[in-house]
Amino acid sequence: MNLLKPQIAGGIVAITTGILTSLAGVFAGNVQIINIGLAGILIGSTILALKSSDYIKKDTLDTVLSSYHLILREIVRDLGLEGNALYIPPYINMPRGGIFIPLREDFDLDLGRLHEDEVFLTSTANERQMGLVIRPPGYYLIRKFEEHLEGELSGIGVAGVESVASSVLKSLGLADRVYIEEEGEKITVHVSPTNISFCKRNIEDCPKVACPVCSSILLGLAKATGEVIYVEEVSIHKNKDIKITAKRLGKVKGAL
């Protein structure tokens, strides 16, 4: 038990440092600084999420996740990003996959222009191709999924993601249930999070900036299918579940 406490402290330090670093990067307009800050926030959030059920109070995790959500939300709002998030499976430009939040709702996704080391995609004359590229908040939970599977998510399909996400997130005390429906291009994800109060306060921003729990499921779907997954809507269902309506946008050539 004592061996894990430093990890929790490290998670809190990582998030605090990440928030301050990201803010400094935004004010300075420095992409590298922002990227470093976001990485700190995501790593710290995941560490605390994984340890929260046994070692820290739920309200402490809630405060930390709120801080994480706040900084990403403010970056998205300050940049005036109109589109909802697209979850991209791992491919040559983004070996770990990623999230692209487009500048315009009527976006034009050009995967050849995306790169995990470039946070702001502005090197194009077409505004419909511009946006924000971030590493998925749920990336480290994806690793837990694959540890549980003892293999990669690639190729396991929607049903496979439902099974592994439900098992792992429940064992970590992050969600009681995950249920996924698919009908043609449409995918509907139902999640019963253990901390629905956090979700209720932040539901408006979830289509663009999801928490690590929902992000891990969506990225898992992208990796398992090799397709880009576009978030259409996120809502509270029956006052206890999160309902995510998403759409497949097609296979990614060279998906890993």
C-alpha positions as a Markdown table, in Angstrom:
| # | Residue | x | y | z |
|---|---|---|---|---|
| 1 | Met | 0.0 | 0.0 | 0.0 |
| 2 | Asn | 2.8 | 2.4 | 0.9 |
| 3 | Leu | 4.4 | 1.7 | -2.5 |
| 4 | Leu | 1.3 | 3.1 | -4.3 |
| 5 | Lys | 0.9 | 6.3 | -2.4 |
| 6 | Pro | 3.8 | 8.0 | -4.1 |
| 7 | Gln | 2.1 | 7.2 | -7.4 |
| 8 | Ile | -1.0 | 9.1 | -6.3 |
| 9 | Ala | 1.1 | 12.1 | -5.2 |
| 10 | Gly | 2.9 | 11.9 | -8.5 |
| 11 | Gly | -0.4 | 11.9 | -10.4 |
| 12 | Ile | -1.5 | 15.1 | -8.6 |
| 13 | Val | 1.8 | 16.8 | -9.2 |
| 14 | Ala | 1.7 | 15.8 | -12.9 |
| 15 | Ile | -1.7 | 17.3 | -13.3 |
| 16 | Thr | -1.0 | 20.5 | -11.5 |
| 17 | Thr | 2.3 | 21.0 | -13.4 |
| 18 | Gly | 0.5 | 20.1 | -16.7 |
| 19 | Ile | -2.3 | 22.6 | -16.1 |
| 20 | Leu | 0.2 | 25.4 | -15.4 |
| 21 | Thr | 2.5 | 24.4 | -18.3 |
| 22 | Ser | -0.5 | 24.2 | -20.7 |
| 23 | Leu | -1.7 | 27.7 | -19.7 |
| 24 | Ala | 1.8 | 29.1 | -20.1 |
| 25 | Gly | 1.9 | 27.5 | -23.6 |
| 26 | Val | -1.5 | 29.0 | -24.5 |
| 27 | Phe | -0.4 | 32.5 | -23.4 |
| 28 | Ala | 2.9 | 32.2 | -25.2 |
| 29 | Gly | 1.5 | 30.6 | -28.3 |
| 30 | Asn | 4.1 | 27.8 | -28.0 |
| 31 | Val | 2.8 | 24.4 | -29.4 |
| 32 | Gln | 5.6 | 22.3 | -27.7 |
| 33 | Ile | 4.9 | 23.7 | -24.3 |
| 34 | Ile | 1.1 | 23.1 | -24.7 |
| 35 | Asn | 1.8 | 19.5 | -25.8 |
| 36 | Ile | 4.1 | 18.8 | -22.8 |
| 37 | Gly | 1.4 | 20.3 | -20.4 |
| 38 | Leu | -1.4 | 18.2 | -21.9 |
| 39 | Ala | 0.7 | 15.0 | -21.7 |
| 40 | Gly | 1.2 | 15.8 | -17.9 |
| 41 | Ile | -2.5 | 16.3 | -17.4 |
| 42 | Leu | -3.4 | 13.1 | -19.2 |
| 43 | Ile | -0.9 | 10.9 | -17.5 |
| 44 | Gly | -1.7 | 12.3 | -14.0 |
| 45 | Ser | -5.5 | 12.0 | -14.6 |
| 46 | Thr | -5.1 | 8.3 | -15.6 |
| 47 | Ile | -2.8 | 7.5 | -12.6 |
| 48 | Leu | -5.4 | 8.9 | -10.2 |
| 49 | Ala | -8.3 | 7.3 | -12.1 |
| 50 | Leu | -6.6 | 3.9 | -11.8 |
| 51 | Lys | -5.9 | 4.3 | -8.1 |
| 52 | Ser | -9.0 | 6.2 | -7.0 |
| 53 | Ser | -11.2 | 3.3 | -5.9 |
| 54 | Asp | -8.8 | 2.2 | -3.3 |
| 55 | Tyr | -6.7 | 5.1 | -2.3 |
| 56 | Ile | -8.3 | 8.5 | -2.7 |
| 57 | Lys | -11.8 | 9.8 | -2.1 |
| 58 | Lys | -14.2 | 10.2 | -5.0 |
| 59 | Asp | -14.4 | 14.0 | -4.4 |
| 60 | Thr | -10.6 | 14.3 | -4.8 |
| 61 | Leu | -10.7 | 12.5 | -8.1 |
| 62 | Asp | -13.7 | 14.7 | -9.1 |
| 63 | Thr | -11.7 | 17.8 | -8.4 |
| 64 | Val | -8.7 | 16.6 | -10.4 |
| 65 | Leu | -10.8 | 15.5 | -13.4 |
| 66 | Ser | -12.6 | 18.9 | -13.3 |
| 67 | Ser | -9.2 | 20.6 | -13.5 |
| 68 | Tyr | -8.2 | 18.5 | -16.5 |
| 69 | His | -11.6 | 19.1 | -18.2 |
| 70 | Leu | -11.3 | 22.8 | -17.5 |
| 71 | Ile | -8.0 | 23.3 | -19.2 |
| 72 | Leu | -8.9 | 21.3 | -22.3 |
| 73 | Arg | -12.3 | 23.0 | -22.5 |
| 74 | Glu | -10.8 | 26.4 | -22.3 |
| 75 | Ile | -8.3 | 25.6 | -25.0 |
| 76 | Val | -11.1 | 24.4 | -27.2 |
| 77 | Arg | -13.2 | 27.4 | -26.6 |
| 78 | Asp | -10.3 | 29.9 | -26.9 |
| 79 | Leu | -9.5 | 28.4 | -30.3 |
| 80 | Gly | -13.2 | 28.6 | -31.4 |
| 81 | Leu | -13.4 | 24.9 | -32.4 |
| 82 | Glu | -16.8 | 24.2 | -33.7 |
| 83 | Gly | -16.6 | 20.5 | -34.6 |
| 84 | Asn | -17.0 | 17.5 | -32.3 |
| 85 | Ala | -14.2 | 15.0 | -31.7 |
| 86 | Leu | -13.0 | 12.4 | -34.1 |
| 87 | Tyr | -11.3 | 9.4 | -32.6 |
| 88 | Ile | -8.5 | 8.1 | -34.9 |
| 89 | Pro | -7.0 | 4.6 | -34.8 |
| 90 | Pro | -3.2 | 4.2 | -34.7 |
| 91 | Tyr | -1.6 | 4.7 | -38.1 |
| 92 | Ile | 1.8 | 5.8 | -39.4 |
| 93 | Asn | 1.4 | 9.5 | -38.5 |
| 94 | Met | -0.1 | 8.8 | -35.1 |
| 95 | Pro | 1.2 | 5.4 | -33.8 |
| 96 | Arg | -0.9 | 5.6 | -30.6 |
| 97 | Gly | -4.0 | 7.0 | -32.3 |
| 98 | Gly | -5.4 | 10.3 | -31.3 |
| 99 | Ile | -8.3 | 12.8 | -31.2 |
| 100 | Phe | -8.9 | 15.5 | -33.8 |
| 101 | Ile | -11.2 | 18.4 | -32.9 |
| 102 | Pro | -11.9 | 20.3 | -36.1 |
| 103 | Leu | -12.2 | 24.1 | -36.4 |
| 104 | Arg | -15.4 | 23.8 | -38.5 |
| 105 | Glu | -18.5 | 21.6 | -38.1 |
| 106 | Asp | -18.3 | 20.9 | -41.9 |
| 107 | Phe | -14.8 | 19.6 | -41.5 |
| 108 | Asp | -12.6 | 18.0 | -44.2 |
| 109 | Leu | -10.4 | 15.4 | -42.5 |
| 110 | Asp | -7.0 | 15.0 | -44.2 |
| 111 | Leu | -5.2 | 12.3 | -42.2 |
| 112 | Gly | -2.0 | 12.9 | -44.2 |
| 113 | Arg | -1.7 | 16.3 | -42.5 |
| 114 | Leu | -2.2 | 15.1 | -38.9 |
| 115 | His | 0.8 | 14.3 | -36.7 |
| 116 | Glu | 0.9 | 13.5 | -33.0 |
| 117 | Asp | 3.7 | 16.1 | -32.4 |
| 118 | Glu | 1.7 | 18.9 | -34.0 |
| 119 | Val | -1.0 | 20.2 | -31.6 |
| 120 | Phe | -2.5 | 22.9 | -33.9 |
| 121 | Leu | -3.2 | 21.9 | -37.5 |
| 122 | Thr | -3.0 | 25.3 | -39.3 |
| 123 | Ser | -0.6 | 24.6 | -42.1 |
| 124 | Thr | -3.3 | 24.5 | -44.7 |
| 125 | Ala | -5.2 | 27.1 | -46.6 |
| 126 | Asn | -8.4 | 25.2 | -46.1 |
| 127 | Glu | -10.1 | 26.1 | -42.8 |
| 128 | Arg | -12.2 | 23.0 | -43.0 |
| 129 | Gln | -9.0 | 21.0 | -42.5 |
| 130 | Met | -7.8 | 23.0 | -39.5 |
| 131 | Gly | -8.2 | 21.9 | -35.8 |
| 132 | Leu | -6.6 | 20.6 | -32.6 |
| 133 | Val | -4.8 | 17.3 | -32.4 |
| 134 | Ile | -4.4 | 15.8 | -28.9 |
| 135 | Arg | -3.4 | 12.5 | -27.4 |
| 136 | Pro | -6.4 | 10.6 | -26.2 |
| 137 | Pro | -7.1 | 11.1 | -22.4 |
| 138 | Gly | -8.0 | 7.4 | -22.3 |
| 139 | Tyr | -4.8 | 6.1 | -23.9 |
| 140 | Tyr | -3.4 | 4.6 | -20.7 |
| 141 | Leu | -6.7 | 2.8 | -20.1 |
| 142 | Ile | -6.4 | 1.3 | -23.6 |
| 143 | Arg | -3.2 | -0.3 | -22.4 |
| 144 | Lys | -5.1 | -1.8 | -19.5 |
| 145 | Phe | -7.7 | -3.2 | -21.9 |
| 146 | Glu | -4.9 | -4.9 | -23.9 |
| 147 | Glu | -3.2 | -6.2 | -20.7 |
| 148 | His | -6.6 | -7.8 | -19.9 |
| 149 | Leu | -6.8 | -9.3 | -23.4 |
| 150 | Glu | -3.2 | -10.2 | -23.5 |
| 151 | Gly | -3.1 | -8.8 | -27.0 |
| 152 | Glu | -4.0 | -5.9 | -29.2 |
| 153 | Leu | -7.4 | -4.4 | -29.6 |
| 154 | Ser | -7.0 | -4.3 | -33.4 |
| 155 | Gly | -9.5 | -6.5 | -35.1 |
| 156 | Ile | -11.6 | -7.5 | -32.1 |
| 157 | Gly | -14.6 | -5.5 | -33.3 |
| 158 | Val | -17.4 | -3.6 | -31.5 |
| 159 | Ala | -18.5 | -6.6 | -29.4 |
| 160 | Gly | -14.9 | -7.2 | -28.3 |
| 161 | Val | -14.5 | -3.6 | -27.1 |
| 162 | Glu | -17.8 | -3.8 | -25.2 |
| 163 | Ser | -16.6 | -6.9 | -23.3 |
| 164 | Val | -13.1 | -5.8 | -22.4 |
| 165 | Ala | -14.1 | -2.2 | -21.6 |
| 166 | Ser | -16.9 | -3.4 | -19.3 |
| 167 | Ser | -14.6 | -5.8 | -17.5 |
| 168 | Val | -11.7 | -3.5 | -17.0 |
| 169 | Leu | -13.6 | -0.3 | -16.1 |
| 170 | Lys | -15.7 | -2.2 | -13.6 |
| 171 | Ser | -12.6 | -3.8 | -12.0 |
| 172 | Leu | -11.0 | -0.4 | -11.7 |
| 173 | Gly | -14.2 | 1.1 | -10.1 |
| 174 | Leu | -14.7 | 3.6 | -12.9 |
| 175 | Ala | -17.9 | 2.3 | -14.5 |
| 176 | Asp | -20.5 | -0.3 | -13.5 |
| 177 | Arg | -21.5 | -1.2 | -17.1 |
| 178 | Val | -20.6 | -0.6 | -20.7 |
| 179 | Tyr | -23.1 | -1.6 | -23.4 |
| 180 | Ile | -22.6 | -0.9 | -27.1 |
| 181 | Glu | -25.1 | -1.1 | -30.0 |
| 182 | Glu | -24.2 | -0.9 | -33.7 |
| 183 | Glu | -26.4 | -0.4 | -36.7 |
| 184 | Gly | -24.7 | 0.2 | -40.0 |
| 185 | Glu | -22.5 | 3.4 | -39.6 |
| 186 | Lys | -24.1 | 4.3 | -36.3 |
| 187 | Ile | -22.7 | 3.2 | -32.9 |
| 188 | Thr | -24.4 | 3.9 | -29.6 |
| 189 | Val | -22.4 | 3.6 | -26.4 |
| 190 | His | -24.1 | 3.3 | -23.0 |
| 191 | Val | -21.8 | 3.8 | -20.0 |
| 192 | Ser | -22.8 | 3.7 | -16.3 |
| 193 | Pro | -20.0 | 5.7 | -14.6 |
| 194 | Thr | -19.4 | 5.4 | -10.9 |
| 195 | Asn | -19.2 | 9.2 | -10.7 |
| 196 | Ile | -22.3 | 10.5 | -12.7 |
| 197 | Ser | -22.2 | 13.8 | -10.9 |
| 198 | Phe | -19.0 | 14.8 | -12.7 |
| 199 | Cys | -20.5 | 13.8 | -16.0 |
| 200 | Lys | -23.7 | 15.8 | -15.4 |
| 201 | Arg | -21.7 | 19.0 | -14.8 |
| 202 | Asn | -19.5 | 18.5 | -17.9 |
| 203 | Ile | -21.9 | 16.9 | -20.4 |
| 204 | Glu | -22.0 | 20.0 | -22.6 |
| 205 | Asp | -18.3 | 19.7 | -23.4 |
| 206 | Cys | -18.1 | 15.9 | -23.7 |
| 207 | Pro | -18.7 | 15.7 | -27.5 |
| 208 | Lys | -15.4 | 17.7 | -27.9 |
| 209 | Val | -13.5 | 16.8 | -24.7 |
| 210 | Ala | -14.5 | 13.4 | -23.2 |
| 211 | Cys | -13.1 | 12.2 | -19.8 |
| 212 | Pro | -10.6 | 9.3 | -19.8 |
| 213 | Val | -13.3 | 6.7 | -19.3 |
| 214 | Cys | -15.5 | 7.6 | -22.3 |
| 215 | Ser | -12.4 | 8.5 | -24.3 |
| 216 | Ser | -10.9 | 5.0 | -23.7 |
| 217 | Ile | -14.0 | 3.3 | -25.1 |
| 218 | Leu | -14.2 | 5.6 | -28.2 |
| 219 | Leu | -10.5 | 5.2 | -28.9 |
| 220 | Gly | -10.9 | 1.4 | -28.3 |
| 221 | Leu | -13.6 | 1.3 | -30.9 |
| 222 | Ala | -11.4 | 3.2 | -33.4 |
| 223 | Lys | -8.5 | 0.8 | -32.8 |
| 224 | Ala | -10.7 | -2.3 | -32.9 |
| 225 | Thr | -12.4 | -1.4 | -36.1 |
| 226 | Gly | -9.5 | 0.5 | -37.8 |
| 227 | Glu | -12.0 | 3.3 | -38.5 |
| 228 | Val | -12.4 | 7.0 | -37.6 |
| 229 | Ile | -15.2 | 7.4 | -35.0 |
| 230 | Tyr | -17.0 | 10.7 | -35.0 |
| 231 | Val | -18.9 | 11.8 | -31.9 |
| 232 | Glu | -22.3 | 13.1 | -32.9 |
| 233 | Glu | -23.9 | 13.6 | -29.4 |
| 234 | Val | -23.4 | 12.9 | -25.7 |
| 235 | Ser | -26.3 | 12.9 | -23.3 |
| 236 | Ile | -27.4 | 11.8 | -19.8 |
| 237 | His | -29.8 | 8.8 | -20.2 |
| 238 | Lys | -32.3 | 7.9 | -17.4 |
| 239 | Asn | -30.4 | 10.2 | -15.0 |
| 240 | Lys | -27.7 | 7.5 | -14.4 |
| 241 | Asp | -26.0 | 6.6 | -17.7 |
| 242 | Ile | -24.0 | 8.3 | -20.4 |
| 243 | Lys | -25.3 | 7.8 | -23.9 |
| 244 | Ile | -22.8 | 8.5 | -26.8 |
| 245 | Thr | -24.1 | 8.6 | -30.3 |
| 246 | Ala | -21.2 | 8.1 | -32.8 |
| 247 | Lys | -20.7 | 7.4 | -36.5 |
| 248 | Arg | -18.1 | 5.4 | -38.4 |
| 249 | Leu | -16.4 | 7.5 | -41.0 |
| 250 | Gly | -14.6 | 4.7 | -42.8 |
| 251 | Lys | -11.4 | 2.7 | -42.6 |
| 252 | Val | -8.0 | 4.4 | -42.2 |
| 253 | Lys | -5.5 | 3.2 | -44.8 |
| 254 | Gly | -2.5 | 1.7 | -43.1 |
| 255 | Ala | -4.1 | 1.5 | -39.6 |
| 256 | Leu | -1.8 | -0.3 | -37.2 |
